[in-house]
Amino acid sequence: MSGDVWYRRHKLTVFTRDITSLTPEHSLFRHSIIMDFRRISPAENIFLLTALFFSTAKVNGFEVRITTNPTAVEFGESLEVTCTTTCSKPQMIVEYKPGIAPNRTRGDNWVTDQFPSVQKWDFTVPCIVICESGNENLEVKKEVAVYNQELNVRQLPGPLEVNKPYQLECTGPRVYPRNKLILTWLRGSEVVQCNSTGVVGFPDEDVRLRNVLSFTASTLDDGQVYTCLAEVDLGSNTTKPITKSSVTLQTYSFPEPPRILNRDPVEVNQEVMLTCEVPNVYPAEKMRVRWFQGDEQQNSVTNRSDPTTVWATAAWTPRETGLTELSCMADFEDYPSVPLKNNSISIEVYVFSDPIIQVPPSLVKIPVNITCSVFNVSGKLQLRMKKGSEILTSRSASTGLTIYHTVNPQAGLNGQQYTCEAKLTLQHHSNPIVKQRSATLPASSIGLVPMDGEGYQFLVISVCFYCYGLYR
């Protein structure tokens, strides 16, 4: 086959067996997407032309054109096909495959066929024109793309976790020829991924084209609309949108459970502020953080120190001693599919009454006992009496305890400070709890005051107390 020619530009393909017979008049194609142009026989001068939405061929001064409305047809919908020619005395033959029967009207140089409901996937329009005036024959064929609108986008599993990979999967509608379908993913109005096939396929098979978009979720995807668009390729960079489906993404970040900031023991009947935080949260305004004691929810207050950290505080007053379990729970109330996260602690509640120190008033050189007492504890108690850094006496017990220290007051001890130090060690904490109470020794000075021969009056002056005595 010397002299064969094969030419393709986009969807344009021209083929002839004899290049010498392809004259300028034979090769005029206007506004068409030509797939196959073939001279059937040099003797008969019959040319074959296949196009997508309209076809025009010209030979020896006359042309033949096929137009369709719509350019691609949905299965079951109506179609109008028109074949026209510029030949002044044409014989026009338009014959379809068996089972396709149109409603036909014709004029001197045109034929129009109406199809109320297209029921064939393989829909080819042939138009043969025999021009008596020029003794020329020309055949044009147009293949109409047939489609349905069964587009399916697989739903994602609820809100997407930030920094994790996901896939958006779109399964396209049935289209024949298959290579005319284009599936496109758009992020907003931006094209992010297209897919098509070069396989024509068979009209009786239902093989669907898929477009799978892989991506890593981010906070920028929250509220973002992704659209899968199905189009029929009409050639010449022209497409016909046939259907689409969109999904709106929701994303979240919740990598860590709540952090509880309270770890220290708590004294019974004393109010403390419970605090926990949840870091690296998105969207922080949708996160709910609550405190619980057992199954009882505490009165929690939520606040946000920055756009990604949520805090929860609750005022809590324990009423019983021992280990008490508290938990901080965080979740997205609007996203029930996102698992909640919590953290728990056991806080030791203890009893530890304040130490009491008693320093009675005294006379110089008269011994007195300074006492130090703690009446109620839950734990191991160590009680010390101290003067400055000097430990005067010390004892331990697991219940209330009183210790004392005897001093001989002197004028030089007036104003001396003594400290009662109580140290409580709990079972579940290594660091002891320390309470102190101090008092000053009120040592007195003695003066003699004469009384008109009746004796002497003793006047004792003390910092805290006084006494008045009469000695004869």
C-alpha positions, 0 to 999 in steps of 0.5 A, spaced: 500 500 500 504 505 497 502 512 498 498 511 504 497 517 509 495 517 516 494 524 519 492 525 527 491 532 530 487 531 537 481 527 535 482 528 527 484 522 523 484 522 515 486 515 511 486 514 504 489 508 500 491 513 494 494 519 495 493 522 488 486 522 489 486 526 495 485 533 491 483 540 495 476 539 494 476 532 497 479 534 503 475 540 505 473 538 513 470 544 516 468 544 524 468 537 525 471 532 529 473 526 524 475 519 526 475 516 519 475 518 512 476 513 507 476 512 500 472 506 499 473 505 491 477 509 486 472 507 481 466 509 485 469 515 488 465 514 495 468 517 501 467 514 508 467 519 514 465 518 521 465 524 526 462 526 533 457 532 533 457 534 526 461 532 519 462 535 513 465 533 507 466 536 500 468 532 493 468 535 486 464 541 488 458 539 493 458 537 500 455 533 505 453 534 513 450 531 519 448 534 525 445 532 531 441 535 537 443 534 542 451 533 540 451 527 545 444 523 547 442 521 554 440 513 554 432 514 553 432 521 551 430 524 544 435 525 538 434 529 532 439 527 526 439 532 520 443 530 513 444 536 508 447 536 502 449 542 497 448 537 491 442 540 487 440 533 485 441 529 490 439 522 492 439 521 499 440 514 503 440 514 511 439 507 513 440 505 521 442 498 524 436 494 525 431 495 530 432 503 530 426 506 526 426 514 526 420 519 525 423 522 518 421 528 514 425 530 508 426 536 503 430 536 496 437 536 499 435 534 507 433 529 511 431 529 518 430 523 523 427 524 530 428 519 535 423 520 541 427 515 545 434 512 544 434 505 546 441 503 543 448 504 546 451 504 539 448 509 535 451 511 528 448 515 523 450 514 516 448 518 510 450 517 503 449 522 497 449 520 490 449 527 486 446 526 479 449 532 477 456 530 478 456 523 478 459 523 485 457 519 491 459 521 498 458 517 504 458 520 511 458 517 518 457 520 525 457 516 531 453 519 537 456 518 544 450 515 548 450 516 556 447 515 562 447 519 569 449 514 574 455 517 577 457 515 584 462 518 589 463 513 595 462 517 601 468 518 606 467 516 613 465 522 617 470 527 619 477 526 616 483 527 621 488 532 619 495 529 617 492 522 615 491 519 608 484 519 604 481 517 597 476 520 594 473 515 589 468 517 583 465 512 579 463 515 572 456 513 568 456 509 562 458 512 556 459 509 549 464 509 546 468 509 553 473 513 550 469 519 550 468 520 557 472 524 562 472 524 569 475 530 573 476 532 580 475 539 582 477 542 589 472 548 589 473 551 581 480 548 581 481 542 577 486 537 581 485 530 577 482 528 570 482 521 568 479 518 561 481 511 557 483 510 550 479 504 550 473 504 546 469 498 549 463 494 546 456 497 546 453 491 550 458 491 556 457 496 562 465 497 564 465 504 568 471 509 569 473 511 575 477 517 578 481 516 585 483 522 588 489 521 594 490 526 598 492 528 605 487 531 610 489 538 612 485 544 616 484 547 609 480 542 607 475 543 612 468 546 609 472 545 602 467 542 596 470 537 592 466 535 585 466 529 580 464 532 574 463 527 568 463 530 561 463 527 554 469 529 549 466 532 543 473 533 540 476 540 538 477 541 546 470 541 546 466 537 552 459 536 554 458 536 562 453 530 563 452 530 570 456 531 577 456 530 584 459 534 590 462 532 597 463 537 602 469 535 607 470 536 614 476 535 618 479 535 625 485 535 629 485 531 636 491 527 637 492 527 644 487 526 650 486 531 655 492 533 660 490 533 667 494 538 671 492 537 678 496 531 681 497 534 689 492 531 695 486 535 697 484 536 704 477 534 705 472 540 705 477 545 702 475 547 695 480 546 689 480 548 682 481 542 677 484 544 671 485 540 664 487 542 657 487 539 650 492 541 645 493 541 638 485 541 637 481 543 630 476 546 630 477 548 637 470 552 638 467 545 637 470 541 642 467 540 649 471 538 655 468 536 661 470 534 668 467 528 672 467 525 679 465 518 677 459 518 673 457 525 676 459 531 671 462 537 675 460 544 673 465 545 668 467 552 664 471 551 658 475 556 655 481 557 649 488 560 651 489 560 643 486 557 637 488 550 638 488 549 646 482 548 650 482 548 657 476 546 662 476 548 669 471 546 675 471 548 682 471 541 686 470 540 694 471 533 696 467 531 702 470 524 704 477 522 705 481 516 701 482 516 694 477 519 689 477 518 682 476 524 677 476 524 669 477 529 664 473 528 658 474 531 651 469 530 645 466 533 638 459 534 640 457 535 633 462 529 630 459 523 634 463 519 629 470 521 632 471 517 638 472 521 645 478 521 649 479 522 656 484 521 662 483 520 669 487 521 676 486 518 683 486 524 688 488 522 695 483 526 700 486 527 707 484 530 714 489 534 717 487 539 722 491 545 723 496 545 729 495 548 735 501 551 740 499 554 747 504 558 751 501 560 758 503 566 761 509 565 766 513 568 772 520 569 771 524 562 774 517 559 774 517 553 769 511 552 764 509 547 759 509 549 752 504 544 748 503 543 741 497 539 738 494 536 732 487 533 733 485 530 727 489 526 721 489 521 716 496 519 715 502 518 718 503 524 723 510 527 725 510 533 730 515 537 732 517 543 737 522 548 735 526 554 737 528 557 731 532 551 727 533 547 734 528 541 735 526 541 742 522 535 742 519 530 736 514 524 736 510 521 731 503 517 730 497 515 726 492 519 730 491 526 733 497 527 738 500 532 743 507 534 745 510 539 750 516 542 752 518 545 759 522 552 760 524 556 765 522 563 764 527 568 765 527 575 763 532 574 757 527 569 754 521 575 754 519 574 746 522 568 745 518 564 739 517 557 739 514 553 733 509 547 732 511 544 726 506 538 723 508 534 718 503 529 714 505 523 710 500 520 706 500 513 703 500 515 696 504 521 696 512 521 697 512 529 699 509 530 706 504 536 707 507 541 712 503 546 717 506 550 722 504 555 728 508 559 732 507 563 738 512 568 743 513 566 750 511 572 754 516 571 760 514 576 766 518 581 770 517 582 777 517 589 781 516 590 789 511 596 790 511 599 798 505 599 801 504 604 808 507 599 813 502 594 811 507 590 806 509 590 799 504 589 793 507 584 787 505 587 781 506 582 775 506 585 768 505 580 762 505 581 755 498 577 754 496 577 761 496 580 768 495 578 775 495 582 782 497 579 788 498 582 795 503 579 800 504 581 807 
